[in-house]
Amino acid sequence: MKIRHLFISPGHNFFGHHGQPPGTYPVEERDEIECAAGSGIRGDRFFDFKPDYKGQITFFAWEDLVRMWDEIGVPDDQRDPSATRRNVITEDVDLQALIGKEFSVQGVRFLGVEECRPCYWMNGAIRPGAEDWMKGRGGLRASILTSGQLKVGACFDLLTPLCQSVWVSARAGQAREGFPLLMDRYGGRGPLDGILSAMEAHPGHAWLVVACDMPRLDAQTLRLLVARRDPSRLATAFRSPYDHRPEPLCAIYEPAIEPALRRALEGGRASARDVLMGNDSLLLDLPDAQALDNANDPAEYEEMRHDLQA
């Protein structure tokens, strides 16, 4: 599941307004929201609304939103995802399939409760015909089971559908609340330290390693990597379109590569790229030359991410 947009609103514009004009509370787009177990989203209109409320958080699929805009004829300059009044606009997930199931997004656990059924207000907020179109595909209402934060476009969203579990590799002082962590064991000596530490903490597992500073990385690129994986090789990685060397931070590392990683780290050659080049690795051509471009600082990351959304 990828998060494309996050929204909250401090008050009700439609809920409880039957027979009255709609409210005028603003819908605020956020890069990050705080989920509180059993209560809702801090700052949102339904926070602590009532015990065991079914709609503590709501989800809507970006794919359905675009299809609805096209089919009911919403003009380009009126295509506003906040008009759905859903909190989380998702990509690459079947929300209906999550009804009645527990699921995790960016380390936060939810229970899918029921469809977020549309009401007649959608005809005014979006366009006439929206209510009928959204019936049966109005999104998902969910309960929040554990507290934590959701962020737009985080790597977690891309990895969750492909992996049994997702972890954040970190060194001392980098820990972020709400994410399951694997701490470096060798003093924070670069990516090689994180990869080897992960393999030692969970021996016998293959690892899909992705850097957190690649805002252009998409689900299609990762699915190709997983589909082309060769477990008989020590690793599967993309070949950089710029220098044709392996990209070590979008790669799958098989359990058998662990001794080579350890030798490199203990020998002072703390380069995961050199390990991939010096061992039996399968290198794939990258379908999008810019997919693995990395940002050098938070400002550049946000600039690259917003260029994609524009």
Backbone bond lengths (Angstrom), bond angles and torsions (degrees), N, CA, C in turn:
res aa  C-N    CA-C-N  psi(-1)  N-CA   C-N-CA  omega(-1)  CA-C   N-CA-C  phi
1 M - - - 1.458 - - 1.522 109.75 -
2 K 1.306 116.52 126.84 1.454 121.77 175.28 1.523 109.04 -108.39
3 I 1.319 116.45 137.03 1.456 121.30 177.60 1.522 109.14 -94.55
4 R 1.331 115.64 121.23 1.458 120.67 -178.01 1.532 111.60 -98.07
5 H 1.335 117.57 -38.34 1.462 122.31 179.06 1.522 109.31 -143.45
6 L 1.333 116.09 151.15 1.457 123.43 173.60 1.525 108.53 -129.38
7 F 1.345 116.81 134.11 1.456 120.99 -177.81 1.528 110.99 -135.29
8 I 1.320 116.31 145.94 1.452 122.49 167.09 1.527 107.50 -136.79
9 S 1.325 115.24 161.01 1.460 120.58 173.47 1.519 108.00 -141.66
10 P 1.339 118.12 135.99 1.471 120.18 -175.84 1.523 113.89 -74.77
11 G 1.338 118.92 -12.85 1.459 119.93 -177.71 1.515 112.00 -150.49
12 H 1.331 115.75 170.10 1.463 122.52 -175.61 1.523 110.70 -88.78
13 N 1.318 116.65 123.52 1.462 121.46 173.89 1.525 112.48 -93.64
14 F 1.340 117.48 -29.85 1.457 121.92 -176.63 1.522 112.25 -119.78
15 F 1.338 116.87 -41.86 1.464 122.48 -177.02 1.530 109.43 -59.58
16 G 1.347 116.17 122.49 1.460 120.07 179.90 1.510 114.58 78.98
17 H 1.345 118.41 10.80 1.463 121.69 -176.64 1.531 112.24 -109.08
18 H 1.319 118.53 18.35 1.463 120.50 -179.02 1.529 110.04 -58.78
19 G 1.325 115.16 129.85 1.450 120.31 -179.36 1.513 114.27 79.17
20 Q 1.327 116.53 4.02 1.459 122.00 179.77 1.533 109.04 -126.11
21 P 1.324 116.96 166.12 1.466 118.65 174.26 1.533 109.98 -66.22
22 P 1.332 118.10 154.00 1.471 119.54 176.03 1.521 110.61 -66.49
23 G 1.350 115.08 157.87 1.455 120.13 176.13 1.519 111.37 -74.19
24 T 1.298 115.20 176.06 1.472 120.22 -176.20 1.526 111.85 -123.96
25 Y 1.336 117.33 20.17 1.459 118.92 178.88 1.530 110.48 -66.03
26 P 1.315 118.51 138.21 1.471 120.23 -179.74 1.526 111.36 -72.48
27 V 1.327 115.22 150.49 1.464 121.15 169.10 1.518 106.83 -97.10
28 E 1.317 116.63 123.59 1.460 121.37 -174.31 1.525 109.59 -105.43
29 E 1.334 116.19 123.28 1.462 119.54 175.05 1.516 108.95 -85.69
30 R 1.319 115.82 133.37 1.455 121.80 -178.13 1.521 110.10 -123.79
31 D 1.326 116.35 149.65 1.464 121.01 170.31 1.516 111.35 -80.32
32 E 1.334 116.27 -17.47 1.461 121.21 -175.28 1.528 108.53 -152.36
33 I 1.341 117.74 139.89 1.453 122.39 173.85 1.521 109.22 -129.61
34 E 1.326 115.97 155.74 1.459 121.52 179.93 1.518 109.49 -108.45
35 C 1.330 115.95 119.54 1.461 122.60 179.06 1.530 109.06 -96.32
36 A 1.328 116.42 130.74 1.465 122.17 179.15 1.527 108.50 -113.78
37 A 1.327 116.99 123.20 1.457 122.06 -176.22 1.526 111.07 -55.62
38 G 1.322 116.44 127.88 1.447 122.37 176.50 1.508 115.04 76.90
39 S 1.329 118.26 -4.39 1.463 120.58 -174.52 1.527 113.72 -118.41
40 G 1.325 118.32 -41.94 1.450 121.19 -177.32 1.513 111.93 127.86
41 I 1.316 116.16 -154.15 1.459 123.10 -178.85 1.520 108.45 -100.90
42 R 1.309 116.63 126.37 1.471 119.79 -179.32 1.532 109.79 -62.49
43 G 1.340 114.64 130.01 1.452 120.37 -179.36 1.509 114.33 92.59
44 D 1.344 117.54 -9.86 1.455 120.58 -178.35 1.524 110.95 -91.89
45 R 1.307 115.86 159.20 1.464 122.70 -174.26 1.524 113.72 -64.20
46 F 1.329 117.90 -25.12 1.456 120.54 -178.77 1.529 112.79 -99.32
47 F 1.322 117.96 10.71 1.473 119.66 179.18 1.524 109.44 -66.12
48 D 1.339 116.71 126.20 1.470 123.21 -177.92 1.525 111.89 53.35
49 F 1.338 116.61 36.80 1.467 120.98 -177.99 1.529 110.98 -62.68
50 K 1.339 116.24 -49.87 1.461 121.49 173.52 1.533 107.97 -166.03
51 P 1.353 117.31 159.99 1.472 119.19 -177.57 1.530 111.45 -59.86
52 D 1.332 114.78 139.57 1.464 122.58 176.01 1.534 113.17 56.95
53 Y 1.323 116.10 31.86 1.466 118.87 179.83 1.524 109.54 -65.24
54 K 1.327 116.12 137.39 1.465 121.14 -173.80 1.529 113.10 -74.81
55 G 1.323 116.48 -24.14 1.457 119.12 -175.02 1.513 113.11 -109.20
56 Q 1.348 117.53 49.00 1.464 120.60 178.77 1.524 111.50 -63.13
57 I 1.326 116.29 -27.40 1.466 122.25 175.62 1.519 107.22 -151.52
58 T 1.330 116.72 146.47 1.465 120.68 -178.69 1.523 110.13 -126.95
59 F 1.336 114.95 147.27 1.461 122.79 -177.39 1.535 109.53 -125.14
60 F 1.330 116.04 148.50 1.462 120.92 174.59 1.525 107.91 -144.46
61 A 1.331 116.00 140.99 1.468 121.07 -175.00 1.521 111.65 -83.51
62 W 1.319 116.36 129.13 1.462 121.87 177.37 1.524 111.22 -58.77
63 E 1.334 116.91 -39.07 1.454 120.09 -179.25 1.529 111.29 -61.30
64 D 1.352 116.64 -41.45 1.464 120.18 177.48 1.528 111.24 -68.19
65 L 1.314 116.03 -36.83 1.460 119.68 -179.41 1.527 111.02 -62.42
66 V 1.330 116.81 -47.44 1.463 120.48 179.61 1.529 110.62 -63.78
67 R 1.337 116.56 -40.65 1.462 120.14 179.63 1.535 110.41 -63.98
68 M 1.325 116.96 -41.58 1.461 119.93 178.05 1.525 111.27 -63.45
69 W 1.338 116.75 -46.81 1.462 119.97 177.83 1.525 110.90 -53.41
70 D 1.343 115.85 -45.48 1.459 120.01 -178.60 1.534 111.46 -65.37
71 E 1.329 117.05 -45.38 1.459 120.79 -170.15 1.522 113.22 -77.64
72 I 1.325 118.78 -27.84 1.470 118.93 177.80 1.527 111.21 -101.82
73 G 1.332 116.75 3.13 1.455 120.80 170.79 1.510 115.76 77.04
74 V 1.334 117.49 42.29 1.460 120.18 176.20 1.528 108.94 -76.64
75 P 1.348 118.99 122.61 1.465 120.49 179.44 1.522 111.97 -60.39
76 D 1.319 116.75 152.26 1.453 121.36 -176.81 1.527 112.30 -55.94
77 D 1.325 117.29 -38.76 1.460 119.53 -176.70 1.527 113.26 -78.51
78 Q 1.351 117.64 -0.08 1.461 121.55 177.98 1.523 112.18 -116.98
79 R 1.311 117.03 11.09 1.468 120.90 -177.44 1.532 109.80 -85.61
80 D 1.313 114.99 90.10 1.458 122.53 -174.21 1.528 109.26 -114.78
81 P 1.343 118.72 108.84 1.474 119.64 -178.35 1.520 113.47 -63.62
82 S 1.328 118.14 -21.91 1.466 119.62 179.92 1.519 111.76 -70.37
83 A 1.338 117.59 -18.09 1.465 120.37 -177.88 1.524 112.54 -65.49
84 T 1.318 118.11 -19.92 1.468 120.53 178.16 1.522 112.16 -70.17
85 R 1.323 117.38 -18.23 1.467 123.89 -177.16 1.530 111.65 63.91
86 R 1.323 117.92 19.45 1.469 121.32 173.14 1.528 108.24 -90.27
87 N 1.338 115.83 151.34 1.463 120.12 -176.56 1.517 113.09 -79.20
88 V 1.343 117.12 -38.66 1.464 121.36 -171.51 1.521 108.88 -125.71
89 I 1.327 116.31 121.26 1.462 121.65 174.30 1.522 107.04 -99.10
90 T 1.330 116.38 117.92 1.459 122.46 -170.68 1.525 111.47 -107.16
91 E 1.333 113.78 167.02 1.462 122.03 173.39 1.518 108.51 -138.55
92 D 1.342 116.36 149.83 1.469 123.00 172.75 1.524 112.98 64.33
93 V 1.335 118.22 40.29 1.463 120.14 175.20 1.523 108.88 -152.74
94 D 1.335 115.91 143.69 1.461 122.48 174.95 1.525 107.55 -90.77
95 L 1.316 117.37 99.45 1.462 121.07 -175.68 1.521 111.99 -65.66
96 Q 1.326 117.77 -35.63 1.466 120.00 179.86 1.520 111.69 -60.92
97 A 1.345 115.80 -32.41 1.466 119.80 -179.15 1.523 112.28 -70.54
98 L 1.332 118.14 -12.55 1.464 121.61 -178.73 1.518 112.66 -91.61
99 I 1.330 118.79 -3.72 1.458 120.88 178.35 1.524 109.66 -64.86
100 G 1.325 116.14 126.46 1.459 121.53 -178.69 1.514 114.86 83.06
101 K 1.343 117.24 5.19 1.462 120.66 -176.75 1.526 110.88 -121.89
102 E 1.323 115.54 151.51 1.453 120.92 169.68 1.527 108.52 -85.56
103 F 1.324 116.30 141.98 1.456 120.50 177.93 1.524 108.86 -148.84
104 S 1.318 115.22 162.81 1.458 121.09 -175.29 1.523 109.71 -123.94
105 V 1.326 115.70 137.21 1.458 122.38 174.67 1.519 108.04 -131.53
106 Q 1.327 117.20 118.35 1.468 122.18 178.48 1.529 111.62 52.92
107 G 1.327 116.33 38.40 1.457 121.08 176.92 1.508 114.88 83.82
108 V 1.330 118.67 -3.99 1.461 122.55 177.39 1.527 108.30 -99.32
109 R 1.341 116.74 133.31 1.456 120.56 -177.21 1.531 110.65 -100.53
110 F 1.348 113.81 141.48 1.454 121.93 -178.41 1.526 109.79 -132.79
111 L 1.324 115.28 160.95 1.460 122.00 169.86 1.517 107.67 -119.01
112 G 1.331 116.31 117.90 1.459 119.79 175.99 1.515 109.83 -70.72
113 V 1.325 117.81 120.45 1.460 121.40 -172.00 1.526 112.13 -97.83
114 E 1.329 117.51 -52.61 1.456 120.06 -176.10 1.523 109.46 -165.58
115 E 1.341 115.58 169.36 1.451 119.47 173.47 1.525 109.73 -62.54
116 C 1.324 115.70 142.02 1.461 120.72 173.87 1.531 106.54 -86.47
117 R 1.323 115.77 86.97 1.469 120.91 -172.10 1.528 111.16 -67.70
118 P 1.320 116.43 140.91 1.471 119.83 -178.87 1.525 111.29 -77.84
119 C 1.311 115.79 162.18 1.453 121.69 174.19 1.533 108.72 -125.83
120 Y 1.326 116.14 173.46 1.464 119.98 -175.51 1.525 112.86 -64.07
121 W 1.339 117.98 -18.56 1.466 120.35 178.67 1.530 111.63 -61.24
122 M 1.345 117.02 -25.48 1.459 120.10 -179.12 1.530 111.89 -62.45
123 N 1.335 116.67 -28.51 1.469 119.57 179.52 1.518 111.73 -64.90
124 G 1.329 116.08 -30.39 1.453 119.61 177.68 1.509 113.06 -88.75
125 A 1.328 115.76 -36.28 1.464 119.89 -177.10 1.527 111.66 -73.08
126 I 1.332 117.38 -33.96 1.469 121.41 -176.70 1.529 110.68 -109.90
127 R 1.341 115.84 -66.12 1.463 121.59 179.55 1.526 107.26 179.29
128 P 1.336 119.25 147.46 1.461 119.34 174.87 1.527 111.49 -52.13
129 G 1.315 115.05 134.99 1.464 121.30 -176.16 1.509 113.37 101.57
130 A 1.337 117.39 -11.76 1.468 120.18 -177.17 1.521 111.51 -66.04
131 E 1.334 117.70 -41.13 1.464 119.51 -178.24 1.516 111.01 -59.78
132 D 1.336 117.93 -49.21 1.466 120.52 -179.78 1.522 111.08 -62.63
133 W 1.345 117.23 -41.13 1.465 119.91 -178.42 1.523 110.60 -62.83
134 M 1.329 117.33 -37.83 1.462 121.25 -174.01 1.526 113.66 -80.26
135 K 1.320 118.79 -9.86 1.459 120.34 179.82 1.525 110.15 -63.00
136 G 1.318 116.07 124.56 1.457 121.20 -177.04 1.511 114.38 85.14
137 R 1.327 117.25 -6.80 1.465 121.97 178.50 1.529 110.03 -147.52
138 G 1.336 113.90 40.82 1.465 120.57 -177.34 1.509 114.61 -86.12
139 G 1.330 116.87 2.46 1.461 119.67 -179.50 1.511 111.74 105.52
140 L 1.303 115.87 -161.70 1.468 122.22 -171.93 1.522 110.69 -132.90
141 R 1.331 115.80 133.62 1.453 121.54 168.84 1.523 107.39 -99.54
142 A 1.328 116.27 139.67 1.463 119.48 -174.81 1.520 111.04 -143.35
143 S 1.328 114.15 154.36 1.458 121.82 171.03 1.524 108.71 -95.56
144 I 1.310 115.76 148.71 1.468 121.33 179.43 1.519 108.17 -96.97
145 L 1.329 116.71 118.08 1.462 121.49 -175.54 1.519 113.39 -93.09
146 T 1.331 117.98 -32.10 1.461 121.57 177.90 1.516 108.93 -133.86
147 S 1.312 115.93 149.35 1.465 120.78 -178.31 1.528 110.78 -80.76
148 G 1.313 116.05 151.48 1.460 120.81 177.52 1.508 110.34 165.96
149 Q 1.316 115.90 -175.40 1.451 121.94 -176.28 1.521 111.00 -113.72
150 L 1.326 115.41 144.90 1.456 122.14 171.07 1.517 108.59 -112.65
151 K 1.327 115.63 141.77 1.455 121.35 179.79 1.518 110.21 -128.35
152 V 1.304 115.96 151.46 1.463 121.68 176.88 1.520 109.60 -71.48
153 G 1.341 115.60 130.22 1.454 120.60 169.32 1.513 115.82 68.27
154 A 1.311 120.21 20.98 1.465 121.31 -178.65 1.527 110.58 -70.52
155 C 1.343 116.36 151.62 1.473 121.21 179.63 1.523 111.80 -57.76
156 F 1.340 116.20 -29.73 1.460 119.67 178.67 1.525 111.00 -51.36
157 D 1.338 116.45 -40.36 1.455 120.82 -175.52 1.521 111.66 -62.19
158 L 1.331 117.07 -36.80 1.451 121.34 -178.76 1.517 111.93 -75.50
159 L 1.321 117.21 -32.69 1.459 121.32 -171.90 1.519 113.51 -86.50
160 T 1.333 117.24 -30.59 1.467 120.22 -173.56 1.529 113.14 -55.05
161 P 1.345 121.02 -42.95 1.473 118.89 -179.70 1.526 114.01 -69.60
162 L 1.339 118.16 -15.11 1.458 121.41 -172.33 1.513 113.58 -104.70
163 C 1.328 117.74 -15.37 1.464 121.43 -170.51 1.533 111.34 -125.06
164 Q 1.333 115.82 150.66 1.462 120.27 175.72 1.518 111.34 -65.89
165 S 1.307 117.15 -36.54 1.462 122.24 176.41 1.522 108.04 -151.28
166 V 1.332 115.96 156.39 1.452 122.17 -177.46 1.518 109.17 -125.90
167 W 1.342 116.13 134.84 1.455 121.93 -177.23 1.521 109.82 -129.35
168 V 1.309 115.49 156.12 1.458 121.69 172.32 1.515 108.65 -105.98
169 S 1.322 116.71 124.73 1.459 121.46 176.14 1.528 108.60 -85.38
170 A 1.316 116.31 130.52 1.470 119.87 -175.83 1.519 110.05 -148.61
171 R 1.324 114.62 158.25 1.454 119.81 172.09 1.529 108.06 -110.17
172 A 1.317 116.42 174.55 1.463 121.25 -176.79 1.527 110.52 -54.39
173 G 1.335 115.91 132.74 1.455 121.30 179.22 1.510 114.44 91.23
174 Q 1.350 117.82 -7.51 1.467 121.13 -179.19 1.515 112.97 -101.58
175 A 1.316 119.32 -3.50 1.461 122.57 -172.61 1.522 110.61 -58.31
176 R 1.358 115.93 136.58 1.453 122.75 176.87 1.517 108.81 -119.33
177 E 1.316 116.62 126.04 1.458 120.59 179.84 1.526 110.03 -61.94
178 G 1.324 115.48 140.79 1.449 120.77 176.27 1.521 114.28 96.69
179 F 1.340 118.08 -5.31 1.449 121.42 178.93 1.530 109.60 -119.20
180 P 1.343 118.03 134.84 1.454 119.40 173.36 1.525 109.74 -67.31
181 L 1.332 116.52 131.79 1.465 121.27 -169.93 1.525 111.72 -114.37
182 L 1.328 115.36 147.98 1.456 124.18 166.46 1.520 106.43 -122.55
183 M 1.313 116.64 112.83 1.452 120.55 -174.09 1.527 111.11 -86.15
184 D 1.341 115.94 142.51 1.460 121.22 175.43 1.522 110.41 -59.18
185 R 1.339 115.84 139.83 1.466 121.20 -179.16 1.527 112.94 -104.18
186 Y 1.328 117.15 -5.30 1.461 119.65 -173.03 1.527 112.00 -123.00
187 G 1.325 116.34 33.14 1.453 120.30 173.29 1.505 115.27 81.40
188 G 1.330 117.86 18.16 1.456 120.06 177.31 1.511 113.58 71.63
189 R 1.335 116.99 47.23 1.466 121.20 -176.15 1.528 111.63 -93.47
190 G 1.311 115.43 52.20 1.449 120.33 173.31 1.515 113.99 83.67
191 P 1.347 116.76 -175.50 1.466 121.25 -177.44 1.524 114.18 -57.43
192 L 1.327 117.28 -35.34 1.457 119.67 -179.90 1.529 110.85 -59.12
193 D 1.330 116.63 -38.20 1.455 121.82 176.75 1.526 110.12 -60.13
194 G 1.320 116.57 -47.58 1.460 120.14 -178.70 1.512 112.88 -63.96
195 I 1.331 117.56 -41.15 1.461 120.60 -178.93 1.530 110.51 -66.37
196 L 1.333 116.29 -47.10 1.458 119.93 -179.38 1.535 110.54 -65.11
197 S 1.311 117.99 -41.04 1.464 121.26 179.56 1.524 110.79 -61.73
198 A 1.324 117.09 -39.28 1.463 120.70 177.97 1.526 111.07 -64.57
199 M 1.321 116.77 -43.26 1.460 120.33 -178.62 1.520 111.37 -67.00
200 E 1.322 116.76 -34.69 1.457 119.71 177.72 1.527 111.67 -72.11
201 A 1.341 116.69 -34.36 1.463 119.84 -179.73 1.522 111.92 -71.34
202 H 1.333 117.00 -29.23 1.473 121.54 -179.43 1.528 108.62 -134.84
203 P 1.324 116.95 74.14 1.469 120.17 -174.84 1.528 112.44 -64.35
204 G 1.324 114.12 149.70 1.456 120.32 175.73 1.516 114.75 87.75
205 H 1.335 117.62 1.24 1.456 120.97 -178.32 1.530 110.93 -108.42
206 A 1.320 115.36 145.08 1.463 120.01 168.59 1.524 108.70 -80.89
207 W 1.339 115.96 150.75 1.462 120.74 -176.80 1.518 110.53 -125.91
208 L 1.325 116.03 127.23 1.455 121.87 169.13 1.526 106.65 -90.45
209 V 1.328 116.36 111.31 1.467 122.51 -174.36 1.523 109.19 -103.80
210 V 1.333 115.87 126.92 1.461 121.50 -179.65 1.527 108.88 -135.32
211 A 1.317 117.01 131.16 1.465 120.93 175.98 1.523 110.03 -72.33
212 C 1.328 115.71 151.54 1.467 120.72 -177.80 1.527 112.39 -88.07
213 D 1.340 117.76 -0.54 1.470 119.87 -175.07 1.521 112.48 -110.01
214 M 1.354 116.15 32.81 1.464 121.29 -179.64 1.529 109.39 -118.18
215 P 1.315 119.51 79.27 1.467 120.73 -174.83 1.527 114.54 -66.60
216 R 1.336 117.95 -17.04 1.470 119.92 -178.81 1.536 112.65 -91.60
217 L 1.318 117.07 -5.00 1.458 120.06 179.25 1.528 109.28 -65.32
218 D 1.350 117.04 134.95 1.459 119.87 -177.88 1.522 110.78 -126.46
219 A 1.337 114.79 170.32 1.460 121.01 -176.25 1.522 111.65 -64.19
220 Q 1.331 118.24 -36.28 1.462 121.19 -178.75 1.527 111.21 -62.21
221 T 1.330 117.33 -40.76 1.461 120.83 179.21 1.515 110.96 -64.12
222 L 1.330 116.63 -43.36 1.468 119.49 -179.98 1.523 111.63 -68.53
223 R 1.326 116.95 -38.12 1.469 118.64 178.45 1.523 110.77 -63.05
224 L 1.341 117.66 -36.33 1.460 120.65 176.99 1.520 110.53 -63.67
225 L 1.330 117.11 -43.12 1.458 121.04 179.09 1.529 110.72 -58.98
226 V 1.339 116.04 -45.96 1.473 120.23 -179.20 1.529 110.76 -67.07
227 A 1.334 117.36 -40.70 1.462 120.86 -178.16 1.524 112.05 -66.10
228 R 1.337 117.72 -34.07 1.465 122.05 -178.10 1.529 113.07 -90.93
229 R 1.304 117.92 -0.72 1.470 121.79 -178.69 1.528 110.96 -54.86
230 D 1.328 115.01 137.54 1.464 121.55 175.49 1.526 108.00 -118.97
231 P 1.341 118.37 100.27 1.472 120.55 -177.11 1.519 114.03 -63.75
232 S 1.343 117.24 -15.02 1.461 118.90 178.58 1.529 112.10 -77.89
233 R 1.325 117.53 -15.20 1.466 122.19 175.61 1.523 108.06 -92.11
234 L 1.322 117.44 167.52 1.464 120.62 -179.23 1.522 112.12 -78.18
235 A 1.316 116.59 -24.49 1.458 119.62 179.64 1.524 109.36 -161.44
236 T 1.323 115.62 157.68 1.457 123.06 172.75 1.519 107.06 -126.75
237 A 1.334 116.53 126.42 1.465 119.82 -175.48 1.520 109.63 -146.14
238 F 1.330 115.70 163.38 1.455 120.96 173.26 1.526 110.12 -85.26
239 R 1.306 114.98 148.89 1.455 122.21 174.67 1.533 108.42 -90.19
240 S 1.326 117.37 127.59 1.454 120.96 179.70 1.527 110.30 -61.23
241 P 1.341 118.30 131.94 1.469 119.64 178.39 1.525 112.62 -72.80
242 Y 1.324 116.60 -9.99 1.463 120.11 -176.09 1.529 112.59 -92.53
243 D 1.342 117.53 -42.19 1.467 119.38 -179.14 1.526 112.48 -127.99
244 H 1.354 116.49 3.43 1.473 123.07 176.31 1.530 113.39 64.58
245 R 1.317 117.00 13.02 1.463 120.64 175.36 1.522 108.87 -90.68
246 P 1.338 118.88 158.42 1.464 120.48 -179.06 1.522 111.99 -66.28
247 E 1.319 115.31 143.84 1.461 121.53 174.77 1.531 107.85 -94.34
248 P 1.343 118.44 106.51 1.462 120.66 -171.89 1.514 114.42 -76.15
249 L 1.342 117.45 -12.73 1.465 119.36 -175.44 1.530 112.28 -107.74
250 C 1.315 115.20 22.50 1.466 122.29 162.61 1.524 104.47 -147.66
251 A 1.319 115.08 77.86 1.463 120.89 -169.27 1.522 109.93 -154.88
252 I 1.323 115.02 159.88 1.470 121.93 174.88 1.518 108.25 -109.17
253 Y 1.322 116.54 124.13 1.458 123.48 -179.97 1.530 108.70 -105.60
254 E 1.340 115.54 121.21 1.461 120.61 178.48 1.535 110.43 -82.12
255 P 1.340 117.73 155.77 1.474 120.16 -178.28 1.531 113.67 -54.37
256 A 1.347 117.31 -32.83 1.468 120.59 -175.45 1.518 113.37 -68.81
257 I 1.335 118.51 -11.35 1.464 119.85 -179.15 1.528 111.82 -84.73
258 E 1.316 118.15 -7.95 1.465 120.59 -174.84 1.531 113.52 -56.31
259 P 1.340 120.73 -44.82 1.475 118.84 179.04 1.530 113.20 -59.79
260 A 1.333 117.04 -37.56 1.472 119.78 179.15 1.524 110.79 -66.81
261 L 1.318 117.12 -38.04 1.464 120.68 176.51 1.524 110.91 -62.76
262 R 1.331 115.92 -42.80 1.467 119.99 -178.16 1.522 110.92 -67.16
263 R 1.333 116.69 -41.51 1.467 119.36 179.18 1.526 110.72 -61.34
264 A 1.334 116.35 -41.46 1.459 119.69 -179.24 1.523 110.84 -65.10
265 L 1.317 117.32 -42.67 1.462 120.44 -177.95 1.520 110.56 -68.74
266 E 1.326 116.76 -43.97 1.466 120.18 -179.41 1.522 111.57 -69.59
267 G 1.338 117.00 -25.63 1.459 120.50 179.52 1.513 114.01 -87.86
268 G 1.336 116.11 4.36 1.455 120.05 177.94 1.507 114.32 81.10
269 R 1.331 118.01 9.19 1.465 121.38 178.85 1.527 108.35 -105.22
270 A 1.335 115.02 72.46 1.465 120.52 -171.36 1.524 111.62 -81.36
271 S 1.326 116.86 60.59 1.455 121.93 179.58 1.525 109.39 -128.07
272 A 1.326 116.26 111.82 1.459 120.14 177.78 1.525 110.81 -64.71
273 R 1.328 117.51 -32.35 1.467 120.58 178.07 1.525 110.73 -61.79
274 D 1.341 117.19 -42.62 1.461 119.78 179.35 1.525 111.42 -63.65
275 V 1.335 116.56 -35.74 1.469 119.48 178.02 1.525 110.15 -64.18
276 L 1.331 116.97 -43.05 1.458 119.85 179.60 1.527 111.34 -65.61
277 M 1.330 116.86 -37.20 1.458 120.12 -179.65 1.518 111.89 -71.46
278 G 1.331 117.40 -30.51 1.458 120.87 -175.00 1.511 114.45 -93.45
279 N 1.330 117.73 4.46 1.452 120.66 -178.65 1.531 109.90 -134.05
280 D 1.326 115.09 -179.97 1.462 121.17 -172.97 1.525 110.08 -78.51
281 S 1.319 116.38 87.27 1.460 121.35 -178.50 1.527 110.41 -114.63
282 L 1.329 116.19 142.55 1.456 121.89 173.67 1.529 108.01 -91.44
283 L 1.332 116.84 122.11 1.452 121.44 -179.00 1.525 110.09 -108.01
284 L 1.328 116.14 130.50 1.456 123.09 -176.91 1.525 110.36 -110.42
285 D 1.319 115.80 149.37 1.463 120.20 173.24 1.522 109.25 -75.61
286 L 1.306 115.55 138.78 1.453 121.84 -178.07 1.528 109.38 -82.98
287 P 1.368 118.36 124.19 1.469 119.14 -177.01 1.528 113.89 -67.42
288 D 1.329 116.83 -31.56 1.465 122.07 178.85 1.519 107.55 -120.92
289 A 1.332 117.00 114.56 1.468 120.92 -173.29 1.519 112.91 -59.40
290 Q 1.339 118.21 -25.53 1.461 121.03 -176.76 1.530 113.32 -98.83
291 A 1.321 117.71 0.91 1.464 120.44 -172.94 1.525 113.19 -61.00
292 L 1.332 117.66 -30.56 1.463 120.99 -176.49 1.523 112.33 -105.68
293 D 1.332 117.76 13.22 1.468 119.81 176.46 1.530 109.25 -60.02
294 N 1.320 115.85 136.31 1.459 119.31 -177.67 1.523 110.93 -109.42
295 A 1.327 115.06 153.67 1.464 122.07 177.72 1.526 109.00 -96.59
296 N 1.315 116.17 145.10 1.464 120.68 -175.85 1.525 113.81 -91.13
297 D 1.327 117.02 -16.81 1.460 120.02 178.91 1.528 107.87 -157.52
298 P 1.355 118.38 167.32 1.474 120.62 -177.14 1.517 113.58 -57.35
299 A 1.327 118.04 -37.34 1.460 119.94 -178.83 1.531 110.83 -64.55
300 E 1.332 116.95 -42.48 1.460 120.08 178.90 1.525 110.72 -67.29
301 Y 1.338 116.75 -36.89 1.458 120.68 177.26 1.530 110.47 -59.27
302 E 1.338 117.02 -48.56 1.456 120.81 -179.04 1.526 110.81 -64.08
303 E 1.324 117.19 -38.18 1.463 120.44 178.79 1.525 111.11 -63.19
304 M 1.338 116.94 -43.78 1.464 120.72 -179.96 1.533 110.47 -67.37
305 R 1.328 116.61 -38.97 1.464 119.83 -178.72 1.530 111.24 -66.96
306 H 1.325 116.57 -42.77 1.457 119.21 -179.29 1.525 111.97 -70.62
307 D 1.349 117.83 -27.91 1.459 120.34 173.41 1.518 110.68 -61.64
308 L 1.337 116.59 -36.51 1.459 120.47 179.53 1.520 111.58 -68.68
309 Q 1.336 116.79 -36.17 1.460 120.72 -176.31 1.530 112.28 -79.89
310 A 1.327 116.06 -19.63 1.475 119.08 -176.05 1.530 110.77 -67.89
